[in-house]
Structure formats: C-alpha cells, structure tokens
C-alpha cells in the first residue's frame, strides 16, 4: 500500500543555468532546420564554458547539399539565444563569445534503419524506454513539487526581463519540499532559491527581500507557513553565473525536464533531437496518454511506459500502472491506448503534429505541465483523447 503522508522534493533550474543555455541553443538549431525542412533529421549537442560555445552532432536533409547553406546561420542562432537569456557578462557575452560549429551529416547506417523504404514502415530512431506520468494533485495534472519549482523561476525570469527587478541575473535554481497529507499536497516544508545577482553588495537577506513577494504570489495560498524553512542564496554572493561559472552541456537536466523524480525516466534526453527520435516524441506521447487517462477520470495517477527498437516501427510494449487508483483494470487501459493512438514514430508525429519548429520554448521550465499553444506548441498537453479512451475501456 502506498504512503499517503510524506514529504517530497523537486528542483528546477532557470533558462540561464549553463545546461539550459545549451538545451536552448540545441533546440533553436533544431527549430531552424525543421522550419526549412519539416522532415529534417537533427541531433544537435551544445557545450558551453567561459567565452566559448561548441555545437556538434548530426543533420540529415533530403537534399544534403543544402546543409552547407544552413551552417552559416548557426552562429547567429546561438548568439540570439544567449542574448534573449540575458548574458552580457565580461566572460560570457552574446556579442563576444566564441562559437564553434561542428555539425555534420547524419550517419548513413542510422538513416537506413530509420527511413521508410518499400513496404518497410519508418522505424524508431533508437532503442529505448520512455515514460509518461500524470496525477490529479494539480490543475496541470503534474506533481506539485516540480510544477511549482518551475513556476517560481518562470516568475523571477519575467520580472528580470520586464525590468521590474533588473538586479537579478539569468542563472538560478529553485527547490521545494512539499508535505503531503492523505496523498494531497498541503504545505511547503522548505524552500531553496539561489539566484545570480548583478549587484555585488547584496546579501542573502537582500535577495530574499527581492524574491519573496514573487514566490508568495506564485505558490498556492496557505502553502507557505511559519514552519517553512527558507534558504535564499545560502552560500552568499552569486554574481558569476552561467557558463562562466560552471560548464554546461545539452541533456543533463532530464529530471528537471520531466517530473522532478516523482516518476521513472527512461534515460534519454530531449533537447536537440528531432521527433523521429523516440527519446523525445515517444516521451511526449507517453505524457499525452497518461494525462488523458487521468483527465478522463480513469485514474487519479498514471505511469505509462513505451519501449522501442531501432528500425522497428511499432512499440515493443505498452505498460500502464494506475497505482491502485484506476477506475478500471490497468490491462483494459493498456488495450484502450493501443486502440486510440498509433504509437509508431510516424503515428506519434502525425497525431501530435510534431514536425513544426516548436522546440526552443521547451528548453527551460519543463517539457510537461505547460498549456498547449495555438501554433502546436506543447500539443502533448492537450486532453482531446479523453472521450475515445473512455469509450475504448
């Protein structure tokens, strides 16, 4: 029997965190290529350190001769990302940072396993397992600790960028510990917030005075109490931030990107990968299905796993666990999932309309728990499959 009274902690990092700078650049490169060629194959990786950004990986285009034309845009794309994030430090500035582009053609051996040909369906871009999760403890059907860790940093980024709090810097981390009673979140027992600041004279108490009002307006009423323990900039000054303070790399924040540790993760990162790669697209599909299962009232909580083999179109397995909260047996939900959605790589991309330049916006503050957008962004957060699922069980 699962516990109903406990404390659970999740963390988030801001768009200015070194790893998130790299995720943003990788996804911006992906968006630029998909905007030109929706079926482009992209696996872009970025590394950032003091005064340096290195971009590498593979690109596959229908007309590979065009690749050289696109390569001239990479420098501009990376600088635009760094500028929008807000880096104008002496040792990491969007105008002066050195950018090295090492992108090259996709391996023909990978392409032959993935591409459709003759009577062979398009296969998965790699083997792997992907997980989706949903819970009705928040309106977004996300675990509360990660949802509100993201929300705090998004709010602080808003007031930094709109000029309300110009002393705040781009690099920040949050962490909240949420106490649950009877399986429902009721209180923040502790809160950790570390944010870069541009005024060296500010103390931890000064920073708390700046950020506390925004944190209080972001969290649900009553969650911050006299018992909540605060740690704001607990090490003191935090002036040197971003890749100048610590090197960054694409794909190192996969738990931040997903469910904050409240659900399993298959191990594959998302950013910089086009949607033929099931690390990304099948994880989105799994979240979509889990969210629709909960939204349909078939469970209060749902974990869903998909598995794939490289070059094979259909998933090898579909597993559903409703954690003893299901309205019907889990195996009936598994059967309904198979009936209601084509989970081949092509089927996922078609259903969720993933061949669009919608990925740069996912690079910070979580890939899940976001509102679906009019241009197709966060399409995996729609709840338009509920009636079909209810009918199928």
Secondary structure as UniProt FT lines:
FT   STRAND          6..13
FT   TURN            15..16
FT   HELIX           18..36
FT   TURN            38..39
FT   STRAND          41..49
FT   TURN            50..51
FT   STRAND          52..60
FT   HELIX           64..66
FT   HELIX           67..71
FT   TURN            72..73
FT   HELIX           74..85
FT   STRAND          88..89
FT   TURN            90..91
FT   STRAND          92..93
FT   TURN            94..96
FT   STRAND          98..105
FT   HELIX           108..114
FT   TURN            118..119
FT   STRAND          128..135
FT   TURN            136..137
FT   TURN            139..140
FT   HELIX           144..161
FT   TURN            162..167
FT   STRAND          168..181
FT   TURN            182..183
FT   STRAND          184..197
FT   TURN            200..201
FT   HELIX           204..218
FT   TURN            221..222
FT   TURN            226..227
FT   STRAND          229..232
FT   TURN            234..235
FT   HELIX           242..244
FT   STRAND          248..249
FT   TURN            250..251
FT   HELIX           254..257
FT   TURN            258..261
FT   TURN            271..272
FT   TURN            275..276
FT   HELIX           278..295
FT   TURN            296..297
FT   STRAND          301..308
FT   STRAND          317..321
FT   TURN            323..324
FT   HELIX           330..340
FT   HELIX           345..352
FT   HELIX           360..362
FT   TURN            374..375
FT   TURN            377..378
FT   HELIX           379..381
FT   TURN            384..385
FT   HELIX           386..392
//
